[in-house]
Amino acid sequence: MFGTHSITRLVLLVFIVLLLSQCAPAPLHKDAELKDMKYSAKLKPKDFPKEIARLEKIAKTHSDTSVQARAHLQLALLHADHKNPFPDYLRAVKELETFISLEPEGVKADDIQNLLALLKKIELLTKENNRIKEENQKMKDIIENMKSLDIQLEQKRKKY
């Protein structure tokens, strides 16, 4: 029914189709990926510092302010991302505020306002947490001093 030559052609054709199906089209513009706000889902935790550095460069050097604004928005999202091994919520707030200053329409977006409110709350809670940790450490130091004084007092009592 099928000759060896036909089978070889068919196998070669299937191989080429499979090979080409793995290729993804390249972005038309070097900043085209800035339009996709969910691209961070593709990032691995180890890739965050490199991607943040890339976006910071775009935010500082790109001539188009709308591209700069999108870069700042994505920086905010990356700094607050749950997969980021070193999240920086304070930096995320600053990036989001920069985005809003560059993109006035961004102020109107409910999602942006919700994210900004959450990040500011996280920032306040982090500061409060750090203050409580400091107080806790001071209390531990006081307790250690009191233990030491108690031991000294007990030793003096034994002498008399």
N, CA, C and O of each residue as an XYZ file, in Angstrom:
640
protein
N       0.830     -1.173      0.000
C       0.000      0.000      0.000
C       0.885      1.251      0.000
O       0.871      2.008     -0.971
N       1.657      1.482      1.074
C       2.588      2.608      1.116
C       3.989      2.082      0.891
O       4.379      1.060      1.456
N       4.736      2.776      0.071
C       6.112      2.378     -0.158
C       7.011      2.957      0.915
O       6.598      3.817      1.693
N       8.236      2.481      0.950
C       9.213      2.957      1.931
C       9.459      4.452      1.764
O       9.649      5.184      2.735
N       9.450      4.878      0.511
C       9.673      6.292      0.214
C       8.530      7.156      0.771
O       8.784      8.239      1.298
N       7.299      6.701      0.663
C       6.138      7.442      1.165
C       6.143      7.501      2.687
O       5.825      8.536      3.274
N       6.494      6.416      3.313
C       6.542      6.376      4.780
C       7.629      7.318      5.289
O       7.435      8.019      6.283
N       8.766      7.332      4.608
C       9.866      8.217      4.998
C       9.435      9.672      4.888
O       9.726     10.474      5.776
N       8.744     10.018      3.805
C       8.238     11.373      3.623
C       7.255     11.747      4.725
O       7.310     12.846      5.278
N       6.350     10.812      5.036
C       5.341     11.055      6.063
C       5.993     11.281      7.428
O       5.612     12.203      8.150
N       6.958     10.458      7.781
C       7.665     10.590      9.066
C       8.415     11.922      9.110
O       8.397     12.625     10.121
N       9.072     12.257      7.997
C       9.793     13.521      7.931
C       8.838     14.705      8.056
O       9.143     15.675      8.750
N       7.697     14.635      7.398
C       6.695     15.700      7.476
C       6.166     15.853      8.898
O       6.041     16.972      9.396
N       5.856     14.735      9.556
C       5.363     14.775     10.941
C       6.439     15.370     11.848
O       6.123     16.177     12.722
N       7.688     14.992     11.662
C       8.787     15.516     12.463
C       8.908     17.032     12.296
O       9.062     17.754     13.281
N       8.838     17.509     11.069
C       8.953     18.950     10.806
C       7.783     19.702     11.435
O       7.979     20.762     12.030
N       6.579     19.168     11.313
C       5.408     19.808     11.913
C       5.556     19.877     13.427
O       5.274     20.912     14.029
N       5.994     18.784     14.046
C       6.198     18.796     15.496
C       7.283     19.781     15.899
O       7.152     20.476     16.907
N       8.327     19.842     15.138
C       9.416     20.756     15.434
C       8.953     22.207     15.324
O       9.272     23.029     16.183
N       8.212     22.518     14.285
C       7.727     23.885     14.101
C       6.661     24.268     15.108
O       6.525     25.445     15.442
N       5.908     23.309     15.596
C       4.868     23.634     16.578
C       5.460     24.060     17.909
O       4.770     24.683     18.715
N       6.712     23.739     18.155
C       7.374     24.131     19.399
C       7.898     25.552     19.347
O       8.238     26.121     20.384
N       7.968     26.128     18.177
C       8.479     27.491     18.030
C       7.396     28.494     18.395
O       6.238     28.353     18.001
N       7.786     29.500     19.148
C       6.851     30.574     19.502
C       7.246     31.813     18.728
O       8.435     32.061     18.525
N       6.285     32.585     18.296
C       6.644     33.798     17.562
C       7.350     34.790     18.472
O       6.984     34.935     19.639
N       8.354     35.471     17.947
C       9.094     36.481     18.712
C       8.251     37.743     18.806
O       7.470     38.039     17.902
N       8.404     38.489     19.896
C       7.642     39.732     20.008
C       8.000     40.682     18.867
O       9.151     40.742     18.435
N       7.022     41.409     18.394
C       7.251     42.347     17.302
C       8.046     43.557     17.777
O       8.765     44.185     17.000
N       7.910     43.870     19.040
C       8.574     45.026     19.612
C       9.351     44.542     20.811
O       8.896     43.633     21.506
N      10.517     45.120     21.082
C      11.333     44.596     22.191
C      10.640     44.732     23.537
O      10.980     44.010     24.475
N       9.674     45.644     23.657
C       8.950     45.816     24.904
C       7.552     45.223     24.826
O       6.695     45.536     25.653
N       7.321     44.374     23.843
C       5.976     43.821     23.651
C       5.534     43.008     24.865
O       4.346     42.952     25.184
N       6.496     42.380     25.538
C       6.110     41.579     26.701
C       5.630     42.443     27.857
O       5.039     41.928     28.805
N       5.872     43.733     27.797
C       5.372     44.621     28.832
C       3.856     44.736     28.781
O       3.232     45.136     29.765
N       3.265     44.395     27.664
C       1.812     44.487     27.530
C       1.114     43.346     28.253
O      -0.057     43.465     28.611
N       1.817     42.246     28.471
C       1.229     41.081     29.119
C       1.535     41.129     30.609
O       2.664     40.860     31.021
N       0.544     41.466     31.412
C       0.769     41.642     32.846
C       0.904     40.322     33.582
O       1.300     40.304     34.747
N       0.585     39.226     32.929
C       0.684     37.930     33.604
C       1.948     37.185     33.218
O       2.073     35.994     33.503
N       2.886     37.861     32.576
C       4.094     37.176     32.150
C       4.927     36.705     33.333
O       5.722     35.777     33.186
N       4.766     37.324     34.508
C       5.550     36.922     35.674
C       5.207     35.508     36.122
O       5.976     34.887     36.856
N       4.058     34.993     35.687
C       3.697     33.617     36.030
C       4.683     32.627     35.415
O       4.834     31.505     35.900
N       5.344     33.048     34.355
C       6.315     32.182     33.684
C       7.683     32.220     34.356
O       8.534     31.371     34.090
N       7.893     33.211     35.231
C       9.200     33.370     35.867
C       9.416     32.350     36.970
O       8.489     31.977     37.689
N      10.644     31.913     37.085
C      11.048     31.059     38.197
C      11.642     31.969     39.269
O      12.137     33.049     38.948
N      11.602     31.559     40.525
C      12.136     32.425     41.592
C      13.554     32.922     41.330
O      13.879     34.057     41.678
N      14.397     32.103     40.728
C      15.782     32.522     40.484
C      15.891     33.594     39.401
O      16.914     34.272     39.300
N      14.842     33.749     38.590
C      14.864     34.710     37.489
C      14.420     36.121     37.891
O      14.578     37.059     37.109
N      13.875     36.281     39.079
C      13.338     37.577     39.488
C      14.392     38.684     39.494
O      14.128     39.751     38.940
N      15.583     38.489     40.094
C      16.561     39.592     40.101
C      16.948     40.055     38.696
O      17.087     41.252     38.447
N      17.119     39.107     37.789
C      17.503     39.465     36.416
C      16.379     40.225     35.718
O      16.633     41.204     35.016
N      15.149     39.783     35.907
C      14.004     40.444     35.279
C      13.782     41.824     35.884
O      13.438     42.766     35.169
N      13.973     41.951     37.182
C      13.834     43.255     37.840
C      14.888     44.219     37.296
O      14.584     45.380     37.020
N      16.115     43.748     37.144
C      17.178     44.604     36.599
C      16.851     45.031     35.169
O      17.093     46.179     34.797
N      16.307     44.128     34.374
C      15.944     44.443     32.988
C      14.855     45.517     32.948
O      14.934     46.469     32.172
N      13.842     45.348     33.796
C      12.752     46.317     33.827
C      13.207     47.672     34.374
O      12.735     48.714     33.919
N      14.113     47.660     35.338
C      14.636     48.923     35.863
C      15.357     49.699     34.772
O      15.250     50.923     34.695
N      16.089     48.982     33.932
C      16.788     49.639     32.823
C      15.776     50.252     31.853
O      15.956     51.387     31.411
N      14.725     49.519     31.522
C      13.682     50.039     30.630
C      13.028     51.260     31.266
O      12.799     52.265     30.593
N      12.726     51.177     32.560
C      12.053     52.281     33.256
C      12.899     53.554     33.263
O      12.359     54.660     33.240
N      14.209     53.400     33.293
C      15.088     54.571     33.350
C      15.449     55.114     31.968
O      15.603     56.324     31.805
N      15.585     54.246     30.983
C      16.183     54.682     29.724
C      15.240     54.772     28.534
O      15.575     55.402     27.532
N      14.076     54.158     28.624
C      13.191     54.136     27.458
C      12.642     55.533     27.190
O      12.328     56.277     28.118
N      12.531     55.877     25.911
C      12.076     57.223     25.539
C      10.562     57.390     25.644
O      10.083     58.514     25.795
N       9.814     56.318     25.569
C       8.351     56.376     25.625
C       7.891     56.278     27.083
O       8.146     55.279     27.755
N       7.208     57.332     27.569
C       6.789     57.329     28.977
C       5.741     56.266     29.274
O       5.653     55.796     30.408
N       4.948     55.878     28.286
C       3.965     54.821     28.550
C       4.673     53.481     28.756
O       4.212     52.656     29.545
N       5.774     53.260     28.064
C       6.569     52.041     28.277
C       7.237     52.106     29.646
O       7.305     51.104     30.358
N       7.731     53.290     30.011
C       8.324     53.457     31.345
C       7.281     53.173     32.421
O       7.565     52.500     33.412
N       6.077     53.688     32.218
C       5.000     53.477     33.192
C       4.695     51.993     33.338
O       4.574     51.493     34.456
N       4.568     51.283     32.216
C       4.286     49.838     32.293
C       5.424     49.092     32.977
O       5.192     48.134     33.715
N       6.660     49.537     32.729
C       7.810     48.903     33.386
C       7.730     49.106     34.902
O       8.007     48.182     35.667
N       7.352     50.310     35.337
C       7.219     50.567     36.783
C       6.089     49.723     37.381
O       6.216     49.214     38.494
N       5.004     49.579     36.653
C       3.904     48.739     37.137
C       4.361     47.300     37.289
O       4.075     46.653     38.296
N       5.063     46.805     36.297
C       5.531     45.422     36.393
C       6.589     45.257     37.475
O       6.658     44.211     38.121
N       7.407     46.274     37.676
C       8.360     46.217     38.788
C       7.617     46.111     40.117
O       8.007     45.341     40.995
N       6.555     46.883     40.258
C       5.750     46.801     41.487
C       5.197     45.394     41.663
O       5.238     44.832     42.758
N       4.682     44.833     40.583
C       4.110     43.480     40.668
C       5.184     42.435     40.971
O       4.938     41.497     41.731
N       6.365     42.589     40.384
C       7.442     41.626     40.638
C       7.967     41.730     42.070
O       8.253     40.717     42.709
N       8.090     42.964     42.569
C       8.591     43.136     43.940
C       7.615     42.560     44.968
O       8.028     42.164     46.058
N       6.327     42.511     44.630
C       5.324     41.997     45.566
C       4.872     40.583     45.212
O       3.999     40.031     45.881
N       5.448     39.997     44.182
C       5.015     38.678     43.713
C       5.277     37.591     44.763
O       6.302     37.609     45.445
N       4.341     36.651     44.882
C       4.468     35.581     45.882
C       5.616     34.621     45.570
O       6.088     33.923     46.468
N       6.071     34.571     44.324
C       7.187     33.687     43.977
C       8.544     34.364     44.120
O       9.580     33.705     44.033
N       8.546     35.673     44.340
C       9.797     36.395     44.499
C      10.455     35.947     45.803
O       9.856     36.079     46.870
N      11.686     35.417     45.730
C      12.329     34.936     46.965
C      12.675     36.057     47.939
O      12.850     35.806     49.131
N      12.777     37.290     47.445
C      13.096     38.431     48.297
C      12.118     39.573     48.010
O      12.505     40.583     47.423
N      10.853     39.421     48.420
C       9.887     40.482     48.126
C      10.266     41.773     48.847
O      10.792     41.752     49.960
N       9.988     42.887     48.193
C      10.291     44.200     48.758
C       9.035     45.052     48.594
O       8.842     45.699     47.564
N       8.192     45.044     49.610
C       6.901     45.709     49.521
C       7.039     47.228     49.514
O       6.248     47.914     48.867
N       8.021     47.755     50.217
C       8.259     49.189     50.209
C       8.631     49.636     48.794
O       8.138     50.651     48.301
N       9.486     48.882     48.165
C       9.872     49.197     46.782
C       8.677     49.055     45.841
O       8.528     49.838     44.904
N       7.829     48.060     46.088
C       6.630     47.876     45.270
C       5.722     49.099     45.369
O       5.156     49.535     44.367
N       5.582     49.651     46.566
C       4.768     50.863     46.753
C       5.363     52.009     45.941
O       4.637     52.719     45.245
N       6.680     52.192     46.025
C       7.335     53.282     45.300
C       7.171     53.120     43.792
O       6.915     54.095     43.085
N       7.318     51.898     43.303
C       7.167     51.654     41.865
C       5.734     51.918     41.417
O       5.502     52.478     40.345
N       4.782     51.513     42.240
C       3.378     51.727     41.897
C       3.044     53.223     41.902
O       2.299     53.695     41.043
N       3.585     53.955     42.853
C       3.370     55.400     42.886
C       4.014     56.083     41.677
O       3.467     57.047     41.141
N       5.167     55.586     41.252
C       5.812     56.127     40.050
C       4.950     55.836     38.829
O       4.778     56.693     37.962
N       4.407     54.619     38.766
C       3.505     54.272     37.662
C       2.332     55.244     37.608
O       1.987     55.743     36.537
N       1.720     55.514     38.752
C       0.557     56.405     38.811
C       0.941     57.818     38.373
O       0.160     58.494     37.704
N       2.146     58.267     38.750
C       2.560     59.617     38.344
C       2.818     59.700     36.845
O       2.601     60.746     36.233
N       3.284     58.594     36.247
C       3.548     58.594     34.804
C       2.301     58.301     33.975
O       2.200     58.718     32.822
N       1.369     57.590     34.563
C       0.165     57.154     33.847
C      -1.050     57.618     34.639
O      -1.610     56.835     35.406
N      -1.472     58.865     34.477
C      -2.574     59.403     35.288
C      -3.857     58.573     35.207
O      -4.632     58.541     36.162
N      -4.082     57.914     34.097
C      -5.275     57.067     33.980
C      -5.185     55.867     34.923
O      -6.205     55.284     35.291
N      -3.945     55.497     35.316
C      -3.755     54.376     36.231
C      -4.362     54.623     37.596
O      -4.709     53.680     38.306
N      -4.493     55.906     37.972
C      -5.080     56.268     39.269
C      -6.537     55.821     39.321
O      -7.048     55.472     40.385
N      -7.195     55.833     38.177
C      -8.614     55.498     38.133
C      -8.874     53.998     38.224
O      -9.982     53.589     38.567
N      -7.886     53.182     37.927
C      -8.089     51.735     37.909
C      -8.257     51.199     39.329
O      -7.398     51.403     40.187
N      -9.365     50.517     39.562
C      -9.643     49.953     40.890
C      -8.580     48.951     41.316
O      -8.187     48.909     42.482
N      -8.118     48.144     40.363
C      -7.098     47.146     40.698
C      -5.822     47.812     41.206
O      -5.204     47.340     42.161
N      -5.436     48.900     40.569
C      -4.222     49.618     40.981
C      -4.416     50.204     42.375
O      -3.525     50.103     43.218
N      -5.566     50.813     42.623
C      -5.844     51.396     43.936
C      -5.901     50.322     45.026
O      -5.410     50.526     46.136
N      -6.503     49.181     44.698
C      -6.550     48.076     45.663
C      -5.153     47.569     45.977
O      -4.810     47.344     47.137
N      -4.352     47.392     44.939
C      -2.987     46.919     45.143
C      -2.189     47.929     45.968
O      -1.460     47.542     46.882
N      -2.320     49.205     45.656
C      -1.604     50.236     46.405
C      -2.025     50.244     47.877
O      -1.183     50.355     48.768
N      -3.323     50.126     48.122
C      -3.805     50.099     49.509
C      -3.260     48.883     50.261
O      -2.845     48.997     51.414
N      -3.261     47.733     49.613
C      -2.738     46.522     50.256
C      -1.248     46.640     50.537
O      -0.778     46.264     51.611
N      -0.510     47.164     49.568
C       0.936     47.308     49.756
C       1.252     48.294     50.871
O       2.182     48.070     51.646
N       0.498     49.372     50.961
C       0.721     50.340     52.044
C       0.388     49.722     53.398
O       1.069     49.990     54.388
N      -0.653     48.900     53.445
C      -1.001     48.214     54.693
C       0.107     47.234     55.081
O       0.476     47.141     56.252
N       0.632     46.509     54.103
C       1.750     45.591     54.371
C       2.946     46.369     54.896
O       3.624     45.928     55.824
N       3.201     47.526     54.301
C       4.312     48.369     54.743
C       4.132     48.800     56.201
O       5.075     48.730     56.990
N       2.918     49.248     56.561
C       2.643     49.648     57.943
C       2.786     48.474     58.912
O       3.369     48.610     59.988
N       2.249     47.331     58.519
C       2.332     46.148     59.380
C       3.774     45.672     59.537
O       4.155     45.193     60.605
N       4.569     45.800     58.493
C       5.978     45.423     58.575
C       6.722     46.332     59.542
O       7.529     45.864     60.345
N       6.452     47.627     59.467
C       7.086     48.566     60.400
C       6.664     48.274     61.834
O       7.490     48.290     62.746
N       5.378     48.007     62.029
C       4.873     47.682     63.367
C       5.504     46.390     63.881
O       5.873     46.286     65.050
N       5.620     45.417     62.993
C       6.242     44.142     63.359
C       7.698     44.353     63.775
O       8.146     43.772     64.764
N       8.435     45.168     63.039
C       9.829     45.446     63.384
C       9.926     46.175     64.728
O      10.817     45.885     65.527
N       9.011     47.120     64.979
C       9.001     47.831     66.258
C       8.745     46.858     67.413
O       9.393     46.939     68.457
N       7.802     45.948     67.218
C       7.480     44.968     68.267
C       8.662     44.030     68.493
O       8.946     43.656     69.631
N       9.345     43.650     67.434
C      10.534     42.794     67.580
C      11.610     43.485     68.408
O      12.249     42.867     69.259
N      11.803     44.789     68.145
C      12.785     45.550     68.920
C      12.387     45.616     70.394
O      13.224     45.429     71.277
N      11.105     45.883     70.653
C      10.614     45.920     72.027
C      10.796     44.562     72.696
O      11.200     44.482     73.857
N      10.500     43.510     71.965
C      10.639     42.159     72.488
C      12.094     41.872     72.859
O      12.368     41.277     73.901
N      13.020     42.297     72.004
C      14.433     42.083     72.293
C      14.859     42.869     73.537
O      15.626     42.365     74.358
N      14.361     44.105     73.675
C      14.672     44.907     74.863
C      14.144     44.227     76.122
O      14.825     44.199     77.147
N      12.933     43.680     76.047
C      12.346     42.970     77.194
C      13.181     41.734     77.547
O      13.402     41.446     78.723
N      13.634     41.020     76.546
C      14.484     39.852     76.807
C      15.779     40.264     77.493
O      16.250     39.592     78.411
N      16.352     41.383     77.035
C      17.583     41.886     77.664
C      17.323     42.270     79.122
O      18.139     41.982     79.998
N      16.188     42.917     79.379
C      15.834     43.299     80.754
C      15.649     42.062     81.617
O      16.106     42.033     82.759
N      14.995     41.057     81.096
C      14.779     39.806     81.841
C      16.118     39.153     82.158
O      16.322     38.662     83.268
N      17.030     39.146     81.189
C      18.358     38.559     81.430
C      19.093     39.344     82.513
O      19.747     38.753     83.373
N      18.991     40.659     82.472
C      19.621     41.484     83.516
C      19.006     41.204     84.882
O      19.717     41.124     85.885
N      17.691     41.056     84.918
C      17.013     40.767     86.189
C      17.416     39.397     86.726
O      17.584     39.229     87.934
N      17.570     38.430     85.847
C      18.022     37.098     86.269
C      19.419     37.190     86.866
O      19.718     36.597     87.902
N      20.263     37.953     86.178
C      21.628     38.123     86.661
C      21.639     38.815     88.035
O      22.384     38.406     88.926
N      20.827     39.844     88.205
C      20.740     40.535     89.494
C      20.188     39.620     90.573
O      20.636     39.653     91.719
N      19.212     38.804     90.198
C      18.629     37.857     91.149
C      19.684     36.860     91.625
O      19.759     36.535     92.810
N      20.483     36.388     90.697
C      21.548     35.436     91.058
C      22.559     36.118     91.977
O      22.994     35.520     92.961
N      22.934     37.342     91.674
C      23.881     38.080     92.517
C      23.299     38.318     93.906
O      24.007     38.183     94.905
N      22.029     38.669     93.979
C      21.369     38.899     95.252
C      21.339     37.613     96.081
O      21.599     37.633     97.284
N      21.025     36.519     95.435
C      20.983     35.227     96.123
C      22.363     34.852     96.649
O      22.479     34.313     97.749
N      23.404     35.131     95.879
C      24.770     34.828     96.332
C      25.141     35.690     97.546
O      25.802     35.202     98.463
N      24.731     36.944     97.564
C      25.018     37.811     98.705
C      24.251     37.358     99.935
O      24.761     37.438    101.052
N      23.026     36.881     99.733
C      22.232     36.377    100.846
C      22.893     35.160    101.500
O      22.891     35.016    102.722
N      23.447     34.307    100.672
C      24.116     33.101    101.185
C      25.360     33.453    101.991
O      25.715     32.733    102.923
N      26.017     34.537    101.648
C      27.220     34.957    102.370
C      26.885     35.425    103.779
O      27.710     35.267    104.678
N      25.728     35.983    104.000
C      25.353     36.530    105.292
C      24.591     35.550    106.050
O      24.179     35.826    107.178
